[in-house]
Amino acid sequence: MGELISLAVERQKRINPVARRVEDYWCALAGGGVPARRLLRPRELGADLSHIALLERISPSHARIRVAGTLYSDAMGMEVKGMPFSALFEPDAREELRQITSTVFDLPGRGHLTLGARAGIGRPQLDAQMFLLPLDGENATPDAILAVLSLSKTALGRTPRRFTIPESFVRRVGAASGASKP
């Protein structure tokens, strides 16, 4: 008889070390809930800052990039501060992104996205992961997201690189296990 494999355990094995460190930092701030945005200390994130963006909620299902590490600007080939978060994604992925963003804010939940960027002339196929971690604002409800991007390759090729979302799930904050697809 075959061996039973837990999908949750397998997903954890595939998590990039940068994403794991930032998620661990977020969890330590959270104490089982959603941490307050004011608790973030960029200095404590050190070298991982290049992989992090702070997204602000601008409508129920949309966010704007308030600040972003260099990886985001490198992928787009331009400064991304102030841009809609959806600008990082292919047009056909934006509806799913809208649903994921809304779920992360409203559930609240931790979003885990497997991303891809299509190959083309001067552009290698890219595989990536993104974690979306909610942050509470002044009114103790999520109004920001800590986004963590990790790429499988350092060579981005010609920019801009926009992502597709081959796989995603959102897990309720405080849930020990289980996942929901937005």
CYANA upper distance limits for C-alpha pairs under 8 A (distance plus 0.5 A):
  5 ILE  CA      9 VAL  CA      8.27
  5 ILE  CA     10 GLU  CA      8.05
  6 SER  CA     10 GLU  CA      6.83
  7 LEU  CA     11 ARG  CA      6.56
  8 ALA  CA     12 GLN  CA      6.78
  9 VAL  CA     13 LYS  CA      6.96
 10 GLU  CA     14 ARG  CA      7.12
 11 ARG  CA     15 ILE  CA      7.11
 15 ILE  CA     19 ALA  CA      7.12
 15 ILE  CA     20 ARG  CA      6.81
 15 ILE  CA    129 GLN  CA      8.22
 16 ASN  CA     20 ARG  CA      6.68
 16 ASN  CA    129 GLN  CA      8.10
 16 ASN  CA    150 SER  CA      7.16
 17 PRO  CA     21 ARG  CA      6.64
 18 VAL  CA     22 VAL  CA      6.81
 18 VAL  CA     48 ASP  CA      6.76
 18 VAL  CA     51 HIS  CA      8.27
 18 VAL  CA    150 SER  CA      7.48
 19 ALA  CA     23 GLU  CA      6.50
 19 ALA  CA    130 MET  CA      8.18
 19 ALA  CA    131 PHE  CA      7.52
 19 ALA  CA    148 VAL  CA      6.56
 19 ALA  CA    149 LEU  CA      7.68
 19 ALA  CA    150 SER  CA      7.18
 20 ARG  CA     24 ASP  CA      6.50
 21 ARG  CA     25 TYR  CA      6.69
 22 VAL  CA     26 TRP  CA      6.66
 22 VAL  CA     45 LEU  CA      7.59
 22 VAL  CA     48 ASP  CA      7.94
 22 VAL  CA    148 VAL  CA      7.86
 23 GLU  CA     27 CYS  CA      6.57
 23 GLU  CA    131 PHE  CA      8.33
 23 GLU  CA    133 LEU  CA      8.20
 24 ASP  CA     28 ALA  CA      6.66
 25 TYR  CA     29 LEU  CA      6.94
 25 TYR  CA     45 LEU  CA      8.39
 26 TRP  CA     30 ALA  CA      6.56
 26 TRP  CA     35 PRO  CA      7.76
 26 TRP  CA    133 LEU  CA      8.03
 27 CYS  CA     31 GLY  CA      6.88
 27 CYS  CA     32 GLY  CA      7.58
 29 LEU  CA     35 PRO  CA      6.05
 29 LEU  CA     39 LEU  CA      7.65
 30 ALA  CA     34 VAL  CA      5.54
 30 ALA  CA     35 PRO  CA      4.68
 30 ALA  CA     36 ALA  CA      8.28
 31 GLY  CA     35 PRO  CA      7.99
 32 GLY  CA    173 VAL  CA      7.72
 32 GLY  CA    174 GLY  CA      5.64
 33 GLY  CA    173 VAL  CA      6.55
 33 GLY  CA    174 GLY  CA      6.28
 34 VAL  CA    108 PRO  CA      8.29
 34 VAL  CA    134 PRO  CA      6.91
 34 VAL  CA    135 LEU  CA      6.37
 34 VAL  CA    136 ASP  CA      6.74
 34 VAL  CA    142 PRO  CA      8.10
 34 VAL  CA    173 VAL  CA      7.42
 35 PRO  CA     39 LEU  CA      7.58
 35 PRO  CA    134 PRO  CA      8.21
 35 PRO  CA    135 LEU  CA      6.00
 35 PRO  CA    136 ASP  CA      6.47
 36 ALA  CA     40 LEU  CA      8.21
 36 ALA  CA    135 LEU  CA      5.99
 36 ALA  CA    136 ASP  CA      4.94
 36 ALA  CA    137 GLY  CA      6.59
 36 ALA  CA    138 GLU  CA      8.41
 36 ALA  CA    140 ALA  CA      7.82
 37 ARG  CA    135 LEU  CA      5.60
 37 ARG  CA    136 ASP  CA      6.04
 37 ARG  CA    137 GLY  CA      6.38
 37 ARG  CA    144 ALA  CA      7.89
 38 ARG  CA    137 GLY  CA      8.24
 41 ARG  CA     45 LEU  CA      7.70
 42 PRO  CA     46 GLY  CA      7.40
 42 PRO  CA     49 LEU  CA      7.70
 45 LEU  CA     49 LEU  CA      6.46
 48 ASP  CA     52 ILE  CA      7.47
 49 LEU  CA     69 GLY  CA      6.18
 50 SER  CA     68 ALA  CA      7.89
 50 SER  CA     69 GLY  CA      4.31
 50 SER  CA     70 THR  CA      5.40
 50 SER  CA     71 LEU  CA      6.02
 50 SER  CA     72 TYR  CA      8.35
 51 HIS  CA     68 ALA  CA      8.31
 51 HIS  CA     69 GLY  CA      5.99
 51 HIS  CA     70 THR  CA      7.64
 51 HIS  CA     71 LEU  CA      6.19
 51 HIS  CA     72 TYR  CA      7.77
 51 HIS  CA    148 VAL  CA      6.05
 51 HIS  CA    149 LEU  CA      5.66
 51 HIS  CA    150 SER  CA      6.93
 52 ILE  CA     68 ALA  CA      6.45
 52 ILE  CA     69 GLY  CA      5.84
 52 ILE  CA    146 LEU  CA      7.35
 52 ILE  CA    147 ALA  CA      6.07
 52 ILE  CA    148 VAL  CA      5.18
 52 ILE  CA    149 LEU  CA      6.95
 53 ALA  CA     65 ILE  CA      7.31
 53 ALA  CA     66 ARG  CA      7.93
 53 ALA  CA     67 VAL  CA      6.10
 53 ALA  CA     68 ALA  CA      4.48
 53 ALA  CA     69 GLY  CA      6.47
 53 ALA  CA     72 TYR  CA      8.30
 53 ALA  CA    146 LEU  CA      6.49
 53 ALA  CA    147 ALA  CA      5.57
 53 ALA  CA    148 VAL  CA      7.10
 54 LEU  CA     65 ILE  CA      6.59
 54 LEU  CA     66 ARG  CA      6.07
 54 LEU  CA     67 VAL  CA      5.87
 54 LEU  CA     68 ALA  CA      6.81
 54 LEU  CA    144 ALA  CA      7.40
 54 LEU  CA    145 ILE  CA      6.36
 54 LEU  CA    146 LEU  CA      5.44
 54 LEU  CA    147 ALA  CA      6.73
 55 LEU  CA     63 ALA  CA      6.23
 55 LEU  CA     64 ARG  CA      5.91
 55 LEU  CA     65 ILE  CA      5.10
 55 LEU  CA     66 ARG  CA      6.04
 55 LEU  CA     67 VAL  CA      7.86
 55 LEU  CA     85 PHE  CA      7.78
 55 LEU  CA    144 ALA  CA      5.88
 55 LEU  CA    145 ILE  CA      5.47
 55 LEU  CA    146 LEU  CA      6.90
 55 LEU  CA    147 ALA  CA      7.59
 56 GLU  CA     63 ALA  CA      5.68
 56 GLU  CA     64 ARG  CA      5.75
 56 GLU  CA     65 ILE  CA      6.93
 56 GLU  CA     66 ARG  CA      6.75
 56 GLU  CA    143 ASP  CA      6.66
 56 GLU  CA    144 ALA  CA      4.99
 56 GLU  CA    145 ILE  CA      7.09
 57 ARG  CA     61 SER  CA      8.13
 57 ARG  CA     62 HIS  CA      6.55
 57 ARG  CA     63 ALA  CA      4.88
 57 ARG  CA     64 ARG  CA      7.02
 57 ARG  CA    143 ASP  CA      5.75
 57 ARG  CA    144 ALA  CA      6.17
 57 ARG  CA    145 ILE  CA      8.41
 58 ILE  CA     62 HIS  CA      6.25
 58 ILE  CA     63 ALA  CA      5.77
 58 ILE  CA     64 ARG  CA      7.04
 59 SER  CA     63 ALA  CA      7.51
 60 PRO  CA    102 SER  CA      6.55
 60 PRO  CA    105 PHE  CA      8.49
 61 SER  CA     98 ARG  CA      5.75
 61 SER  CA     99 GLN  CA      7.18
 61 SER  CA    101 THR  CA      6.09
 61 SER  CA    102 SER  CA      4.77
 62 HIS  CA     84 PRO  CA      8.10
 62 HIS  CA     85 PHE  CA      7.93
 62 HIS  CA     86 SER  CA      8.32
 62 HIS  CA     98 ARG  CA      6.76
 62 HIS  CA    101 THR  CA      7.19
 62 HIS  CA    102 SER  CA      7.79
 63 ALA  CA     84 PRO  CA      6.60
 63 ALA  CA     85 PHE  CA      6.09
 63 ALA  CA     86 SER  CA      8.31
 63 ALA  CA    101 THR  CA      8.17
 63 ALA  CA    144 ALA  CA      8.49
 64 ARG  CA     82 GLY  CA      6.53
 64 ARG  CA     83 MET  CA      6.23
 64 ARG  CA     84 PRO  CA      4.85
 64 ARG  CA     85 PHE  CA      5.69
 65 ILE  CA     80 VAL  CA      7.37
 65 ILE  CA     81 LYS  CA      5.89
 65 ILE  CA     82 GLY  CA      5.68
 65 ILE  CA     83 MET  CA      6.07
 65 ILE  CA     84 PRO  CA      6.58
 65 ILE  CA     85 PHE  CA      6.19
 66 ARG  CA     81 LYS  CA      6.07
 66 ARG  CA     82 GLY  CA      6.14
 67 VAL  CA     80 VAL  CA      8.43
 67 VAL  CA     81 LYS  CA      5.88
 67 VAL  CA     82 GLY  CA      8.15
 68 ALA  CA     72 TYR  CA      6.83
 68 ALA  CA     73 SER  CA      8.06
 68 ALA  CA     80 VAL  CA      7.51
 68 ALA  CA     81 LYS  CA      6.90
 69 GLY  CA     73 SER  CA      7.71
 70 THR  CA     74 ASP  CA      6.45
 71 LEU  CA     75 ALA  CA      6.59
 71 LEU  CA    149 LEU  CA      8.32
 72 TYR  CA     76 MET  CA      6.87
 72 TYR  CA     80 VAL  CA      7.43
 72 TYR  CA    149 LEU  CA      8.42
 73 SER  CA     77 GLY  CA      6.15
 73 SER  CA     78 MET  CA      5.67
 73 SER  CA     79 GLU  CA      5.55
 73 SER  CA     80 VAL  CA      6.19
 74 ASP  CA     78 MET  CA      7.36
 74 ASP  CA    156 LEU  CA      8.39
 74 ASP  CA    159 THR  CA      8.35
 75 ALA  CA    156 LEU  CA      7.07
 75 ALA  CA    159 THR  CA      6.76
 75 ALA  CA    160 PRO  CA      6.48
 75 ALA  CA    161 ARG  CA      5.84
 75 ALA  CA    162 ARG  CA      8.23
 76 MET  CA     80 VAL  CA      7.94
 76 MET  CA     88 LEU  CA      7.71
 76 MET  CA    159 THR  CA      6.14
 76 MET  CA    160 PRO  CA      4.59
 76 MET  CA    161 ARG  CA      6.05
 76 MET  CA    162 ARG  CA      7.81
 77 GLY  CA    159 THR  CA      5.70
 77 GLY  CA    160 PRO  CA      5.84
 83 MET  CA     87 ALA  CA      7.33
 85 PHE  CA     89 PHE  CA      8.49
 86 SER  CA     94 ARG  CA      6.59
 86 SER  CA     97 LEU  CA      7.72
 87 ALA  CA    162 ARG  CA      8.11
 88 LEU  CA    161 ARG  CA      8.00
 88 LEU  CA    162 ARG  CA      5.58
 88 LEU  CA    163 PHE  CA      6.82
 89 PHE  CA     93 ALA  CA      6.70
 89 PHE  CA     94 ARG  CA      6.87
 89 PHE  CA    162 ARG  CA      5.14
 89 PHE  CA    163 PHE  CA      4.95
 89 PHE  CA    164 THR  CA      6.62
 90 GLU  CA     94 ARG  CA      7.17
 90 GLU  CA    162 ARG  CA      5.87
 90 GLU  CA    163 PHE  CA      6.05
 90 GLU  CA    164 THR  CA      6.32
 92 ASP  CA    164 THR  CA      8.19
 93 ALA  CA     97 LEU  CA      6.74
 93 ALA  CA    163 PHE  CA      8.21
 93 ALA  CA    164 THR  CA      6.02
 93 ALA  CA    165 ILE  CA      6.67
 94 ARG  CA     98 ARG  CA      6.52
 95 GLU  CA     99 GLN  CA      6.91
 96 GLU  CA    100 ILE  CA      6.69
 96 GLU  CA    165 ILE  CA      8.33
 96 GLU  CA    182 PRO  CA      8.40
 97 LEU  CA    101 THR  CA      6.47
 97 LEU  CA    165 ILE  CA      8.49
 98 ARG  CA    102 SER  CA      6.62
 99 GLN  CA    103 THR  CA      6.65
 99 GLN  CA    182 PRO  CA      6.46
100 ILE  CA    104 VAL  CA      6.65
100 ILE  CA    111 GLY  CA      7.52
100 ILE  CA    170 VAL  CA      7.78
100 ILE  CA    182 PRO  CA      6.18
101 THR  CA    105 PHE  CA      6.81
102 SER  CA    106 ASP  CA      6.44
103 THR  CA    107 LEU  CA      5.89
103 THR  CA    108 PRO  CA      7.05
103 THR  CA    109 GLY  CA      7.10
103 THR  CA    170 VAL  CA      7.88
103 THR  CA    182 PRO  CA      6.99
104 VAL  CA    108 PRO  CA      5.45
104 VAL  CA    109 GLY  CA      4.91
104 VAL  CA    110 ARG  CA      6.49
104 VAL  CA    111 GLY  CA      6.73
104 VAL  CA    132 LEU  CA      7.74
104 VAL  CA    133 LEU  CA      7.91
104 VAL  CA    134 PRO  CA      6.89
104 VAL  CA    170 VAL  CA      7.45
105 PHE  CA    109 GLY  CA      7.43
105 PHE  CA    134 PRO  CA      6.86
105 PHE  CA    142 PRO  CA      6.08
105 PHE  CA    143 ASP  CA      7.44
105 PHE  CA    144 ALA  CA      8.32
105 PHE  CA    145 ILE  CA      8.42
106 ASP  CA    142 PRO  CA      8.02
107 LEU  CA    172 ARG  CA      6.82
107 LEU  CA    173 VAL  CA      8.31
108 PRO  CA    134 PRO  CA      7.38
108 PRO  CA    142 PRO  CA      7.77
108 PRO  CA    172 ARG  CA      6.49
108 PRO  CA    173 VAL  CA      6.48
109 GLY  CA    133 LEU  CA      7.80
109 GLY  CA    134 PRO  CA      7.45
109 GLY  CA    170 VAL  CA      6.22
109 GLY  CA    171 ARG  CA      5.68
109 GLY  CA    172 ARG  CA      4.59
109 GLY  CA    173 VAL  CA      5.29
110 ARG  CA    131 PHE  CA      7.62
110 ARG  CA    132 LEU  CA      6.23
110 ARG  CA    133 LEU  CA      5.58
110 ARG  CA    134 PRO  CA      7.30
110 ARG  CA    170 VAL  CA      5.89
110 ARG  CA    171 ARG  CA      5.76
110 ARG  CA    172 ARG  CA      6.83
110 ARG  CA    173 VAL  CA      6.68
111 GLY  CA    130 MET  CA      8.40
111 GLY  CA    131 PHE  CA      5.99
111 GLY  CA    132 LEU  CA      5.19
111 GLY  CA    133 LEU  CA      7.10
111 GLY  CA    168 SER  CA      7.75
111 GLY  CA    169 PHE  CA      6.43
111 GLY  CA    170 VAL  CA      4.84
111 GLY  CA    171 ARG  CA      7.08
112 HIS  CA    129 GLN  CA      7.83
112 HIS  CA    130 MET  CA      6.47
112 HIS  CA    131 PHE  CA      5.22
112 HIS  CA    132 LEU  CA      7.01
112 HIS  CA    168 SER  CA      6.15
112 HIS  CA    169 PHE  CA      6.03
112 HIS  CA    170 VAL  CA      6.71
113 LEU  CA    129 GLN  CA      6.15
113 LEU  CA    130 MET  CA      5.56
113 LEU  CA    131 PHE  CA      6.80
113 LEU  CA    165 ILE  CA      7.14
113 LEU  CA    166 PRO  CA      8.50
113 LEU  CA    167 GLU  CA      6.47
113 LEU  CA    168 SER  CA      4.86
113 LEU  CA    169 PHE  CA      7.18
114 THR  CA    127 ASP  CA      8.08
114 THR  CA    128 ALA  CA      6.55
114 THR  CA    129 GLN  CA      5.24
114 THR  CA    130 MET  CA      7.07
114 THR  CA    165 ILE  CA      6.48
114 THR  CA    166 PRO  CA      6.56
114 THR  CA    167 GLU  CA      5.59
114 THR  CA    168 SER  CA      6.56
115 LEU  CA    127 ASP  CA      6.30
115 LEU  CA    128 ALA  CA      5.32
115 LEU  CA    129 GLN  CA      6.09
115 LEU  CA    130 MET  CA      7.67
115 LEU  CA    163 PHE  CA      6.45
115 LEU  CA    164 THR  CA      6.05
115 LEU  CA    165 ILE  CA      5.28
115 LEU  CA    166 PRO  CA      6.61
115 LEU  CA    167 GLU  CA      7.75
116 GLY  CA    125 GLN  CA      7.84
116 GLY  CA    126 LEU  CA      5.99
116 GLY  CA    127 ASP  CA      5.07
116 GLY  CA    128 ALA  CA      6.50
116 GLY  CA    163 PHE  CA      5.82
116 GLY  CA    164 THR  CA      5.63
116 GLY  CA    165 ILE  CA      6.97
116 GLY  CA    166 PRO  CA      7.49
117 ALA  CA    125 GLN  CA      6.35
117 ALA  CA    126 LEU  CA      5.42
117 ALA  CA    127 ASP  CA      7.06
117 ALA  CA    161 ARG  CA      6.88
117 ALA  CA    162 ARG  CA      6.44
117 ALA  CA    163 PHE  CA      5.21
117 ALA  CA    164 THR  CA      6.63
118 ARG  CA    123 ARG  CA      8.21
118 ARG  CA    124 PRO  CA      8.00
118 ARG  CA    125 GLN  CA      5.82
118 ARG  CA    126 LEU  CA      7.34
118 ARG  CA    163 PHE  CA      8.13
118 ARG  CA    164 THR  CA      8.45
119 ALA  CA    123 ARG  CA      5.70
119 ALA  CA    124 PRO  CA      5.34
119 ALA  CA    125 GLN  CA      4.75
119 ALA  CA    126 LEU  CA      7.87
120 GLY  CA    124 PRO  CA      7.11
120 GLY  CA    125 GLN  CA      8.23
122 GLY  CA    157 GLY  CA      6.00
122 GLY  CA    158 ARG  CA      6.08
123 ARG  CA    156 LEU  CA      7.29
123 ARG  CA    157 GLY  CA      5.01
123 ARG  CA    158 ARG  CA      6.02
123 ARG  CA    159 THR  CA      8.42
124 PRO  CA    155 ALA  CA      8.39
124 PRO  CA    156 LEU  CA      7.49
124 PRO  CA    157 GLY  CA      6.79
126 LEU  CA    151 LEU  CA      7.58
126 LEU  CA    152 SER  CA      7.07
126 LEU  CA    153 LYS  CA      7.21
126 LEU  CA    156 LEU  CA      8.02
127 ASP  CA    151 LEU  CA      6.59
127 ASP  CA    152 SER  CA      5.89
127 ASP  CA    153 LYS  CA      8.12
128 ALA  CA    149 LEU  CA      7.59
128 ALA  CA    150 SER  CA      6.04
128 ALA  CA    151 LEU  CA      4.78
128 ALA  CA    152 SER  CA      6.16
129 GLN  CA    148 VAL  CA      8.48
129 GLN  CA    149 LEU  CA      6.40
129 GLN  CA    150 SER  CA      5.87
129 GLN  CA    151 LEU  CA      7.10
130 MET  CA    147 ALA  CA      7.21
130 MET  CA    148 VAL  CA      5.81
130 MET  CA    149 LEU  CA      5.06
130 MET  CA    150 SER  CA      6.96
131 PHE  CA    146 LEU  CA      8.42
131 PHE  CA    147 ALA  CA      6.13
131 PHE  CA    148 VAL  CA      5.58
131 PHE  CA    149 LEU  CA      7.34
132 LEU  CA    145 ILE  CA      6.55
132 LEU  CA    146 LEU  CA      6.32
132 LEU  CA    147 ALA  CA      5.15
132 LEU  CA    148 VAL  CA      7.14
133 LEU  CA    145 ILE  CA      5.81
133 LEU  CA    146 LEU  CA      5.49
133 LEU  CA    147 ALA  CA      6.83
134 PRO  CA    142 PRO  CA      6.38
134 PRO  CA    143 ASP  CA      8.04
134 PRO  CA    144 ALA  CA      6.45
134 PRO  CA    145 ILE  CA      4.91
134 PRO  CA    146 LEU  CA      6.76
135 LEU  CA    141 THR  CA      8.36
135 LEU  CA    142 PRO  CA      5.63
135 LEU  CA    143 ASP  CA      6.91
135 LEU  CA    144 ALA  CA      5.59
135 LEU  CA    145 ILE  CA      6.04
135 LEU  CA    146 LEU  CA      7.48
136 ASP  CA    140 ALA  CA      5.67
136 ASP  CA    141 THR  CA      5.37
136 ASP  CA    142 PRO  CA      4.52
136 ASP  CA    143 ASP  CA      6.34
136 ASP  CA    144 ALA  CA      7.22
137 GLY  CA    141 THR  CA      6.40
137 GLY  CA    142 PRO  CA      6.41
137 GLY  CA    143 ASP  CA      5.98
137 GLY  CA    144 ALA  CA      7.59
156 LEU  CA    161 ARG  CA      8.07
168 SER  CA    181 LYS  CA      7.30
169 PHE  CA    179 ALA  CA      6.72
169 PHE  CA    180 SER  CA      6.26
169 PHE  CA    181 LYS  CA      5.30
169 PHE  CA    182 PRO  CA      7.35
170 VAL  CA    179 ALA  CA      6.38
170 VAL  CA    180 SER  CA      5.90
170 VAL  CA    181 LYS  CA      6.57
170 VAL  CA    182 PRO  CA      7.29
171 ARG  CA    175 ALA  CA      7.36
171 ARG  CA    177 SER  CA      8.18
171 ARG  CA    178 GLY  CA      7.15
171 ARG  CA    179 ALA  CA      5.20
171 ARG  CA    180 SER  CA      6.55
172 ARG  CA    179 ALA  CA      7.90
